[in-house]
Amino acid sequence: MKILAFAASLRKGSLNRKLIGVVTDILRELGGEVDLAEFHEFDMPLFDGDRQAAEGLPPGALALERRMRAAPAMVIATPEYNYSIAGPLKNAIDWVSRARPMPWRGRSIYLVSTSPGAIGGIRGLWQTRIPLEGCGALVFPDMFALPHGDRAFSDDGKLTDGAAADRLRQQVLGFYRLAEAVAPLCCGEARSDADQKKQQEIVRALEDESRIQPK
Ligand code: FNR
């Protein structure tokens, strides 16, 4: 299964980029086809409804949308800013949410975070779930927040705390298995007519009947 992964930090020395490296190593061991992106590839202006009406989505948002559509699953390593979601990530979620069909819908997403602080960004992860779930993404129930990220990695990019490494591996395995199981129904290539019919029913429930995500 293809998985899009990126750290939502533009900083050269980003700790979250180190963490996404650890997660993608595990995913590859599990047989995942990882598309590891740099957040810079999705540079975009602040959301502006007038600009969207005049020009549509900016190139950075279109690039993110394109990479998302090719992968039924995503992993995002994100910093916590001021106890909440990181602004640049929220801006990207908002721009991409204006594309149709809704690119976030049905996509399996695993959220991880690290920070030099003692609780590793868990408050930001809870806030990050909200817009993603509002857009219909299937955010994995467990999230991984790595405390003291400034001293949690060895020189070769591994986690130095064995217990934390085991917990991460367990979560990534659960995420990968679940994402693989739901992808054919939720946003992957339908493997049969029955799967395709179910996908259409999901779209009808979210768009036509409930109007949660209007066309
Ligand atoms: C932070 N940082 C931070 N850390 C934290 O644990 N809780 C917080 O609420 C915040 N708030 C915050 C706000 C802003 C604007 C900045 C720039 C930073 C510190 C943050 O965790 C630290 O800079 C990380 O190293 C950022 O992640 P990357 O860039 O290393 O991936």
py3Dmol code that shows the C-alpha trace and the ligand (Angstrom):
import py3Dmol

protein = """\
ATOM      1  CA  MET A   1       0.000   0.000   0.000  1.00  0.00           C
ATOM      2  CA  LYS A   2       1.197   3.493  -0.790  1.00  0.00           C
ATOM      3  CA  ILE A   3       1.624   5.919   2.105  1.00  0.00           C
ATOM      4  CA  LEU A   4       2.316   9.636   1.811  1.00  0.00           C
ATOM      5  CA  ALA A   5       4.482  10.860   4.693  1.00  0.00           C
ATOM      6  CA  PHE A   6       5.819  14.263   5.652  1.00  0.00           C
ATOM      7  CA  ALA A   7       6.839  16.373   8.617  1.00  0.00           C
ATOM      8  CA  ALA A   8       4.805  19.569   8.861  1.00  0.00           C
ATOM      9  CA  SER A   9       7.857  21.673   9.679  1.00  0.00           C
ATOM     10  CA  LEU A  10       9.931  23.799   7.337  1.00  0.00           C
ATOM     11  CA  ARG A  11      12.898  23.963   9.712  1.00  0.00           C
ATOM     12  CA  LYS A  12      16.176  22.467   8.461  1.00  0.00           C
ATOM     13  CA  GLY A  13      16.885  20.813  11.821  1.00  0.00           C
ATOM     14  CA  SER A  14      13.295  19.656  12.337  1.00  0.00           C
ATOM     15  CA  LEU A  15      12.874  17.023  15.049  1.00  0.00           C
ATOM     16  CA  ASN A  16       9.622  15.957  13.432  1.00  0.00           C
ATOM     17  CA  ARG A  17      11.512  15.195  10.212  1.00  0.00           C
ATOM     18  CA  LYS A  18      13.691  12.824  12.242  1.00  0.00           C
ATOM     19  CA  LEU A  19      10.581  11.200  13.673  1.00  0.00           C
ATOM     20  CA  ILE A  20       8.958  10.738  10.264  1.00  0.00           C
ATOM     21  CA  GLY A  21      12.193   8.998   9.219  1.00  0.00           C
ATOM     22  CA  VAL A  22      11.760   6.445  12.006  1.00  0.00           C
ATOM     23  CA  VAL A  23       8.097   5.857  11.095  1.00  0.00           C
ATOM     24  CA  THR A  24       8.818   5.447   7.388  1.00  0.00           C
ATOM     25  CA  ASP A  25      11.581   2.909   8.123  1.00  0.00           C
ATOM     26  CA  ILE A  26       8.998   0.789   9.970  1.00  0.00           C
ATOM     27  CA  LEU A  27       6.435   1.197   7.188  1.00  0.00           C
ATOM     28  CA  ARG A  28       8.958   0.062   4.587  1.00  0.00           C
ATOM     29  CA  GLU A  29       9.823  -2.998   6.691  1.00  0.00           C
ATOM     30  CA  LEU A  30       6.110  -3.825   6.701  1.00  0.00           C
ATOM     31  CA  GLY A  31       6.057  -3.699   2.909  1.00  0.00           C
ATOM     32  CA  GLY A  32       4.653  -0.188   2.542  1.00  0.00           C
ATOM     33  CA  GLU A  33       5.486   1.934  -0.500  1.00  0.00           C
ATOM     34  CA  VAL A  34       6.395   5.239   1.139  1.00  0.00           C
ATOM     35  CA  ASP A  35       6.210   8.568  -0.660  1.00  0.00           C
ATOM     36  CA  LEU A  36       8.269  10.758   1.687  1.00  0.00           C
ATOM     37  CA  ALA A  37       7.664  14.435   0.946  1.00  0.00           C
ATOM     38  CA  GLU A  38       9.201  17.648   2.205  1.00  0.00           C
ATOM     39  CA  PHE A  39       6.676  20.177   3.496  1.00  0.00           C
ATOM     40  CA  HIS A  40       8.479  22.770   1.340  1.00  0.00           C
ATOM     41  CA  GLU A  41       7.109  21.007  -1.727  1.00  0.00           C
ATOM     42  CA  PHE A  42       3.679  22.186  -0.592  1.00  0.00           C
ATOM     43  CA  ASP A  43       4.492  25.841   0.086  1.00  0.00           C
ATOM     44  CA  MET A  44       1.283  27.851  -0.309  1.00  0.00           C
ATOM     45  CA  PRO A  45      -0.087  31.276   0.559  1.00  0.00           C
ATOM     46  CA  LEU A  46      -2.500  31.894   3.416  1.00  0.00           C
ATOM     47  CA  PHE A  47      -5.981  30.710   2.540  1.00  0.00           C
ATOM     48  CA  ASP A  48      -7.949  33.412   0.755  1.00  0.00           C
ATOM     49  CA  GLY A  49     -11.454  32.691  -0.529  1.00  0.00           C
ATOM     50  CA  ASP A  50     -11.226  35.437  -3.160  1.00  0.00           C
ATOM     51  CA  ARG A  51      -8.020  33.944  -4.485  1.00  0.00           C
ATOM     52  CA  GLN A  52      -9.606  30.496  -4.604  1.00  0.00           C
ATOM     53  CA  ALA A  53     -12.593  31.902  -6.505  1.00  0.00           C
ATOM     54  CA  ALA A  54     -10.339  33.676  -9.011  1.00  0.00           C
ATOM     55  CA  GLU A  55      -7.530  31.176  -9.482  1.00  0.00           C
ATOM     56  CA  GLY A  56      -8.492  27.920  -7.777  1.00  0.00           C
ATOM     57  CA  LEU A  57      -5.998  26.122  -5.595  1.00  0.00           C
ATOM     58  CA  PRO A  58      -2.387  27.399  -5.577  1.00  0.00           C
ATOM     59  CA  PRO A  59       0.356  25.103  -6.965  1.00  0.00           C
ATOM     60  CA  GLY A  60       1.536  23.935  -3.505  1.00  0.00           C
ATOM     61  CA  ALA A  61      -1.974  22.837  -2.523  1.00  0.00           C
ATOM     62  CA  LEU A  62      -2.452  21.125  -5.892  1.00  0.00           C
ATOM     63  CA  ALA A  63       0.847  19.305  -5.376  1.00  0.00           C
ATOM     64  CA  LEU A  64      -0.295  18.061  -1.972  1.00  0.00           C
ATOM     65  CA  GLU A  65      -3.691  17.042  -3.356  1.00  0.00           C
ATOM     66  CA  ARG A  66      -2.034  15.115  -6.207  1.00  0.00           C
ATOM     67  CA  ARG A  67       0.293  13.240  -3.847  1.00  0.00           C
ATOM     68  CA  MET A  68      -2.639  12.481  -1.516  1.00  0.00           C
ATOM     69  CA  ARG A  69      -4.815  11.055  -4.273  1.00  0.00           C
ATOM     70  CA  ALA A  70      -2.068   8.568  -5.105  1.00  0.00           C
ATOM     71  CA  ALA A  71      -1.957   7.217  -1.527  1.00  0.00           C
ATOM     72  CA  PRO A  72      -4.863   5.884   0.544  1.00  0.00           C
ATOM     73  CA  ALA A  73      -2.840   6.366   3.737  1.00  0.00           C
ATOM     74  CA  MET A  74      -0.807   9.206   5.206  1.00  0.00           C
ATOM     75  CA  VAL A  75       1.502   9.792   8.149  1.00  0.00           C
ATOM     76  CA  ILE A  76       2.065  13.322   9.385  1.00  0.00           C
ATOM     77  CA  ALA A  77       4.687  14.255  11.975  1.00  0.00           C
ATOM     78  CA  THR A  78       3.761  17.661  13.262  1.00  0.00           C
ATOM     79  CA  PRO A  79       5.018  20.105  15.847  1.00  0.00           C
ATOM     80  CA  GLU A  80       2.671  21.512  18.477  1.00  0.00           C
ATOM     81  CA  TYR A  81       2.530  25.303  18.397  1.00  0.00           C
ATOM     82  CA  ASN A  82       1.198  27.080  21.459  1.00  0.00           C
ATOM     83  CA  TYR A  83      -0.626  24.028  22.771  1.00  0.00           C
ATOM     84  CA  SER A  84      -2.419  23.512  19.467  1.00  0.00           C
ATOM     85  CA  ILE A  85      -2.230  22.591  15.770  1.00  0.00           C
ATOM     86  CA  ALA A  86       0.698  24.093  13.832  1.00  0.00           C
ATOM     87  CA  GLY A  87      -0.600  26.976  11.688  1.00  0.00           C
ATOM     88  CA  PRO A  88       1.160  25.982   8.440  1.00  0.00           C
ATOM     89  CA  LEU A  89      -0.418  22.510   8.604  1.00  0.00           C
ATOM     90  CA  LYS A  90      -3.890  23.897   9.314  1.00  0.00           C
ATOM     91  CA  ASN A  91      -3.515  26.244   6.337  1.00  0.00           C
ATOM     92  CA  ALA A  92      -2.599  23.300   4.101  1.00  0.00           C
ATOM     93  CA  ILE A  93      -5.546  21.237   5.380  1.00  0.00           C
ATOM     94  CA  ASP A  94      -7.892  24.160   4.641  1.00  0.00           C
ATOM     95  CA  TRP A  95      -6.643  24.764   1.085  1.00  0.00           C
ATOM     96  CA  VAL A  96      -6.781  21.078   0.162  1.00  0.00           C
ATOM     97  CA  SER A  97     -10.268  20.764   1.691  1.00  0.00           C
ATOM     98  CA  ARG A  98     -11.573  23.043  -1.093  1.00  0.00           C
ATOM     99  CA  ALA A  99     -10.834  20.466  -3.813  1.00  0.00           C
ATOM    100  CA  ARG A 100     -13.561  18.051  -4.921  1.00  0.00           C
ATOM    101  CA  PRO A 101     -14.080  15.214  -4.454  1.00  0.00           C
ATOM    102  CA  MET A 102     -12.919  15.949  -0.880  1.00  0.00           C
ATOM    103  CA  PRO A 103      -9.307  14.671  -0.861  1.00  0.00           C
ATOM    104  CA  TRP A 104      -9.221  14.004   2.908  1.00  0.00           C
ATOM    105  CA  ARG A 105     -12.329  11.833   2.877  1.00  0.00           C
ATOM    106  CA  GLY A 106     -11.712   8.189   3.720  1.00  0.00           C
ATOM    107  CA  ARG A 107      -7.950   8.622   3.858  1.00  0.00           C
ATOM    108  CA  SER A 108      -6.300   6.795   6.762  1.00  0.00           C
ATOM    109  CA  ILE A 109      -4.030   9.127   8.709  1.00  0.00           C
ATOM    110  CA  TYR A 110      -1.567   8.413  11.515  1.00  0.00           C
ATOM    111  CA  LEU A 111      -0.421  11.413  13.554  1.00  0.00           C
ATOM    112  CA  VAL A 112       2.871  11.653  15.413  1.00  0.00           C
ATOM    113  CA  SER A 113       4.689  14.510  17.077  1.00  0.00           C
ATOM    114  CA  THR A 114       7.833  15.374  18.933  1.00  0.00           C
ATOM    115  CA  SER A 115       9.025  18.388  20.844  1.00  0.00           C
ATOM    116  CA  PRO A 116      11.839  19.196  23.233  1.00  0.00           C
ATOM    117  CA  GLY A 117       9.172  19.469  25.948  1.00  0.00           C
ATOM    118  CA  ALA A 118       8.107  16.827  28.447  1.00  0.00           C
ATOM    119  CA  ILE A 119       4.880  15.763  26.728  1.00  0.00           C
ATOM    120  CA  GLY A 120       6.049  15.744  23.131  1.00  0.00           C
ATOM    121  CA  GLY A 121       3.227  17.662  21.448  1.00  0.00           C
ATOM    122  CA  ILE A 122       0.229  15.500  22.387  1.00  0.00           C
ATOM    123  CA  ARG A 123      -2.001  18.572  22.877  1.00  0.00           C
ATOM    124  CA  GLY A 124      -1.273  19.644  19.320  1.00  0.00           C
ATOM    125  CA  LEU A 125      -2.109  16.171  18.011  1.00  0.00           C
ATOM    126  CA  TRP A 126      -5.556  16.260  19.626  1.00  0.00           C
ATOM    127  CA  GLN A 127      -6.200  19.593  17.932  1.00  0.00           C
ATOM    128  CA  THR A 128      -4.866  18.305  14.625  1.00  0.00           C
ATOM    129  CA  ARG A 129      -7.424  15.486  14.606  1.00  0.00           C
ATOM    130  CA  ILE A 130     -10.319  17.952  14.578  1.00  0.00           C
ATOM    131  CA  PRO A 131     -10.075  19.464  11.068  1.00  0.00           C
ATOM    132  CA  LEU A 132      -8.928  16.153   9.580  1.00  0.00           C
ATOM    133  CA  GLU A 133     -11.887  14.264  11.026  1.00  0.00           C
ATOM    134  CA  GLY A 134     -14.170  17.139  10.061  1.00  0.00           C
ATOM    135  CA  CYS A 135     -13.022  16.583   6.487  1.00  0.00           C
ATOM    136  CA  GLY A 136     -13.837  12.882   6.705  1.00  0.00           C
ATOM    137  CA  ALA A 137     -10.340  11.469   7.234  1.00  0.00           C
ATOM    138  CA  LEU A 138      -9.995   8.262   9.239  1.00  0.00           C
ATOM    139  CA  VAL A 139      -7.527   9.369  11.880  1.00  0.00           C
ATOM    140  CA  PHE A 140      -5.990   6.367  13.668  1.00  0.00           C
ATOM    141  CA  PRO A 141      -7.167   6.273  17.306  1.00  0.00           C
ATOM    142  CA  ASP A 142      -3.661   6.029  18.746  1.00  0.00           C
ATOM    143  CA  MET A 143      -1.211   8.874  18.319  1.00  0.00           C
ATOM    144  CA  PHE A 144       2.478   8.984  19.208  1.00  0.00           C
ATOM    145  CA  ALA A 145       4.010  11.961  21.026  1.00  0.00           C
ATOM    146  CA  LEU A 146       7.728  11.707  21.717  1.00  0.00           C
ATOM    147  CA  PRO A 147       8.966  13.864  24.626  1.00  0.00           C
ATOM    148  CA  HIS A 148      12.449  15.422  24.792  1.00  0.00           C
ATOM    149  CA  GLY A 149      12.863  15.064  21.051  1.00  0.00           C
ATOM    150  CA  ASP A 150      16.088  17.068  21.184  1.00  0.00           C
ATOM    151  CA  ARG A 151      17.777  14.101  22.879  1.00  0.00           C
ATOM    152  CA  ALA A 152      15.606  11.176  21.766  1.00  0.00           C
ATOM    153  CA  PHE A 153      17.463  10.232  18.544  1.00  0.00           C
ATOM    154  CA  SER A 154      20.808   8.506  18.059  1.00  0.00           C
ATOM    155  CA  ASP A 155      23.273   9.840  15.485  1.00  0.00           C
ATOM    156  CA  ASP A 156      21.943   7.332  12.955  1.00  0.00           C
ATOM    157  CA  GLY A 157      18.373   8.554  13.463  1.00  0.00           C
ATOM    158  CA  LYS A 158      17.002   5.754  15.668  1.00  0.00           C
ATOM    159  CA  LEU A 159      14.991   6.225  18.863  1.00  0.00           C
ATOM    160  CA  THR A 160      17.263   5.763  21.867  1.00  0.00           C
ATOM    161  CA  ASP A 161      14.423   4.736  24.217  1.00  0.00           C
ATOM    162  CA  GLY A 162      13.672   1.069  23.532  1.00  0.00           C
ATOM    163  CA  ALA A 163      10.231   1.171  25.152  1.00  0.00           C
ATOM    164  CA  ALA A 164       9.206   4.173  23.041  1.00  0.00           C
ATOM    165  CA  ALA A 165      10.543   2.439  19.909  1.00  0.00           C
ATOM    166  CA  ASP A 166       8.467  -0.683  20.705  1.00  0.00           C
ATOM    167  CA  ARG A 167       5.327   1.375  21.308  1.00  0.00           C
ATOM    168  CA  LEU A 168       5.813   3.219  18.020  1.00  0.00           C
ATOM    169  CA  ARG A 169       6.355  -0.020  16.090  1.00  0.00           C
ATOM    170  CA  GLN A 170       3.173  -1.491  17.596  1.00  0.00           C
ATOM    171  CA  GLN A 171       1.121   1.566  16.627  1.00  0.00           C
ATOM    172  CA  VAL A 172       2.536   1.727  13.108  1.00  0.00           C
ATOM    173  CA  LEU A 173       1.727  -1.953  12.599  1.00  0.00           C
ATOM    174  CA  GLY A 174      -1.868  -1.419  13.774  1.00  0.00           C
ATOM    175  CA  PHE A 175      -2.240   1.637  11.568  1.00  0.00           C
ATOM    176  CA  TYR A 176      -0.836  -0.084   8.495  1.00  0.00           C
ATOM    177  CA  ARG A 177      -3.058  -3.151   8.889  1.00  0.00           C
ATOM    178  CA  LEU A 178      -6.194  -1.071   9.451  1.00  0.00           C
ATOM    179  CA  ALA A 179      -5.426   1.285   6.566  1.00  0.00           C
ATOM    180  CA  GLU A 180      -4.839  -1.686   4.255  1.00  0.00           C
ATOM    181  CA  ALA A 181      -8.157  -3.237   5.291  1.00  0.00           C
ATOM    182  CA  VAL A 182     -10.289  -0.129   4.756  1.00  0.00           C
ATOM    183  CA  ALA A 183      -8.556   1.344   1.700  1.00  0.00           C
ATOM    184  CA  PRO A 184     -10.531  -0.604  -0.935  1.00  0.00           C
ATOM    185  CA  LEU A 185     -13.790   0.693   0.531  1.00  0.00           C
ATOM    186  CA  CYS A 186     -12.800   4.168   1.629  1.00  0.00           C
ATOM    187  CA  CYS A 187     -10.480   5.674  -0.940  1.00  0.00           C
ATOM    188  CA  GLY A 188      -8.252   3.160  -2.649  1.00  0.00           C
ATOM    189  CA  GLU A 189      -8.706   1.426  -5.947  1.00  0.00           C
ATOM    190  CA  ALA A 190     -11.944  -0.570  -5.701  1.00  0.00           C
ATOM    191  CA  ARG A 191     -10.997  -4.233  -6.118  1.00  0.00           C
ATOM    192  CA  SER A 192     -14.473  -5.412  -7.155  1.00  0.00           C
ATOM    193  CA  ASP A 193     -17.868  -4.153  -8.242  1.00  0.00           C
ATOM    194  CA  ALA A 194     -19.070  -4.664  -4.669  1.00  0.00           C
ATOM    195  CA  ASP A 195     -16.265  -2.433  -3.325  1.00  0.00           C
ATOM    196  CA  GLN A 196     -17.066   0.206  -5.924  1.00  0.00           C
ATOM    197  CA  LYS A 197     -20.732   0.151  -4.926  1.00  0.00           C
ATOM    198  CA  LYS A 198     -19.779   0.596  -1.275  1.00  0.00           C
ATOM    199  CA  GLN A 199     -17.510   3.533  -2.169  1.00  0.00           C
ATOM    200  CA  GLN A 200     -20.437   5.178  -3.958  1.00  0.00           C
ATOM    201  CA  GLU A 201     -22.651   4.614  -0.906  1.00  0.00           C
ATOM    202  CA  ILE A 202     -20.068   6.339   1.305  1.00  0.00           C
ATOM    203  CA  VAL A 203     -19.914   9.325  -1.053  1.00  0.00           C
ATOM    204  CA  ARG A 204     -23.713   9.480  -1.125  1.00  0.00           C
ATOM    205  CA  ALA A 205     -23.882   9.438   2.680  1.00  0.00           C
ATOM    206  CA  LEU A 206     -21.327  12.223   3.066  1.00  0.00           C
ATOM    207  CA  GLU A 207     -22.166  14.416   0.080  1.00  0.00           C
ATOM    208  CA  ASP A 208     -25.643  13.908  -1.318  1.00  0.00           C
ATOM    209  CA  GLU A 209     -27.668  12.903   1.726  1.00  0.00           C
ATOM    210  CA  SER A 210     -26.026  14.502   4.756  1.00  0.00           C
ATOM    211  CA  ARG A 211     -24.308  17.357   2.887  1.00  0.00           C
ATOM    212  CA  ILE A 212     -21.439  17.141   5.375  1.00  0.00           C
ATOM    213  CA  GLN A 213     -19.065  17.707   2.476  1.00  0.00           C
ATOM    214  CA  PRO A 214     -21.099  19.488  -0.224  1.00  0.00           C
ATOM    215  CA  LYS A 215     -19.914  19.139  -3.816  1.00  0.00           C
TER     216      LYS A 215
END
"""
ligand_1 = """\
31
FNR
C 6.832 25.896 19.886
N 7.222 24.786 20.615
C 6.312 24.156 21.447
N 6.608 22.935 22.010
C 5.685 22.300 22.778
O 5.937 21.211 23.264
N 4.467 22.883 23.011
C 4.112 24.076 22.496
O 3.021 24.537 22.728
C 5.056 24.751 21.667
N 4.752 25.948 21.084
C 5.572 26.488 20.134
C 5.157 27.578 19.393
C 5.946 28.049 18.364
C 5.458 29.193 17.537
C 7.182 27.469 18.107
C 8.058 27.965 16.980
C 7.629 26.415 18.853
C 8.556 24.233 20.475
C 8.566 23.190 19.385
O 8.111 21.967 19.912
C 9.984 23.023 18.870
O 10.421 24.217 18.270
C 10.073 21.854 17.896
O 11.433 21.576 17.677
C 9.351 22.190 16.598
O 9.300 21.080 15.749
P 10.391 20.862 14.590
O 10.451 22.105 13.760
O 11.703 20.594 15.308
O 9.919 19.660 13.852
"""
view = py3Dmol.view(width=600, height=400)
view.addModel(protein, "pdb")
view.setStyle({"model": 0}, {"cartoon": {"style": "trace"}})
view.addModel(ligand_1, "xyz")
view.setStyle({"model": 1}, {"stick": {}})
view.zoomTo()
view.show()
